[in-house]
Amino acid sequence: MTPSYWAMLIGGIIPAVFFGISGAFTKSSNQAGIGTGLYLVCIGLSITLVGICCYLLMPDRNISLRSGFFASLVGMTWAIAAGLVALALTRYGVPVAKLAPLYNMNTLVTVLIGLFLFAEWKDVQALKLLLGTCFVVIGGIIVANS
């Protein structure tokens, strides 16, 4: 396999499977009766444990004030989103099967940020990107109305 295929497998396919499984665990945890704050604390402790294991097992230990700041922003924005999903599941009883496709439209936000903030528009095929975006939006609309 070429490095680009490995990158897509390691950074795309496998994480998609784990994010999908985490959606099921989100529903299970909230159905079992957990408050949103404690739900986020449990997730945070788990992330800390995985982070410690990665720190010990992986040789790359670079960090700067700027990189640490952005990493903290990743955690904060992710925690806010995860808390809102948990709240919707517990307070409003929305099926996770309807929520997951909607909150996973986050890829469109990431694509827009990548295109403009990081000037990735130079490296993509705009027509394919637009077509894929339309499919994602249409899918989200169909799922939200199911």
C-alpha positions in Angstrom: 0.0 0.0 0.0 1.2 3.5 -0.7 1.6 6.0 2.1 -1.5 7.9 1.0 -3.6 4.8 1.3 -2.2 4.1 4.8 -3.0 7.7 5.7 -6.6 7.3 4.6 -6.9 4.1 6.4 -5.3 5.3 9.7 -6.6 8.8 9.7 -10.0 8.2 8.0 -11.5 4.7 7.9 -10.5 3.5 11.3 -11.4 6.7 13.1 -14.8 6.7 11.3 -15.4 3.2 12.7 -14.4 4.3 16.2 -16.4 7.6 16.0 -19.4 5.5 14.9 -19.0 3.0 17.8 -18.7 6.0 20.2 -22.1 7.2 19.0 -23.6 3.9 20.2 -21.8 4.2 23.5 -23.1 7.8 23.8 -26.6 6.5 23.6 -26.0 3.6 25.9 -24.4 5.8 28.6 -27.1 8.4 28.5 -29.9 5.7 28.5 -28.2 4.2 31.6 -28.7 7.6 33.4 -25.7 9.9 33.6 -25.7 13.6 34.0 -24.1 15.6 31.1 -21.3 17.0 33.3 -20.3 13.6 34.7 -20.6 12.1 31.2 -18.0 14.6 30.0 -15.8 13.9 33.1 -15.8 10.2 32.3 -14.9 10.9 28.7 -12.1 13.3 29.8 -10.6 10.7 32.1 -10.7 8.1 29.3 -9.0 10.5 26.9 -6.4 11.3 29.6 -5.7 7.5 30.0 -5.3 7.0 26.2 -3.2 10.2 26.0 -0.8 8.9 28.7 -0.5 5.5 26.9 0.2 7.3 23.6 2.7 9.6 25.3 4.6 6.5 26.8 4.5 4.5 23.6 5.1 7.0 20.9 8.5 8.8 20.6 7.2 12.1 19.2 6.8 14.4 22.3 7.0 17.8 20.7 4.9 20.7 22.1 4.9 24.4 22.0 2.7 27.0 23.7 0.9 27.5 20.4 0.3 23.8 19.7 -0.9 23.2 23.2 -3.3 26.1 22.9 -4.8 24.7 19.7 -5.0 21.2 21.2 -6.9 22.7 24.2 -9.3 24.3 21.8 -9.9 21.0 20.1 -10.8 19.5 23.5 -13.1 22.4 24.4 -15.0 22.5 21.1 -15.3 18.7 21.1 -16.5 18.6 24.7 -19.2 21.3 24.0 -20.4 19.4 21.0 -20.4 16.0 22.9 -22.3 17.6 25.8 -24.9 19.0 23.5 -25.4 15.6 21.9 -25.8 14.0 25.3 -28.3 16.7 26.3 -30.3 16.1 23.2 -30.4 12.4 23.9 -31.4 12.6 27.5 -33.6 15.7 27.6 -35.3 15.5 24.3 -35.1 11.7 23.6 -33.9 12.1 20.0 -32.8 8.8 18.4 -29.0 8.7 18.0 -29.7 7.3 14.5 -31.2 10.7 13.6 -28.6 12.8 15.5 -25.4 11.2 14.3 -25.8 12.0 10.6 -26.6 15.6 11.5 -23.7 16.2 13.8 -21.4 14.4 11.4 -22.1 17.1 8.9 -19.3 18.7 10.9 -17.2 17.6 8.0 -18.6 20.4 5.9 -17.5 22.9 8.5 -14.0 21.4 8.5 -13.9 21.4 4.7 -14.8 25.1 4.6 -12.2 26.0 7.2 -9.6 23.9 5.4 -10.4 25.5 2.0 -10.2 29.1 3.2 -8.1 29.2 6.3 -5.4 26.7 5.1 -5.8 27.6 1.4 -6.5 23.9 0.6 -8.7 25.1 -2.3 -5.5 24.9 -4.3 -5.2 21.1 -3.8 -8.8 19.9 -4.4 -11.1 19.3 -7.3 -13.9 21.8 -6.7 -16.6 20.0 -8.7 -16.1 16.7 -6.9 -16.0 18.6 -3.6 -19.3 20.4 -4.4 -21.0 17.2 -5.5 -19.9 15.4 -2.4 -21.1 18.3 -0.2 -24.5 18.2 -1.9 -24.8 14.5 -1.1 -23.9 15.1 2.5 -26.5 17.9 2.8 -29.2 16.0 1.0 -28.5 13.0 3.2 -28.7 15.1 6.4 -32.1 16.5 5.3 -33.5 13.1 4.5 -32.3 11.7 7.9 -33.6 14.6 9.9 -37.0 14.1 8.3 -37.1 10.3 8.8 
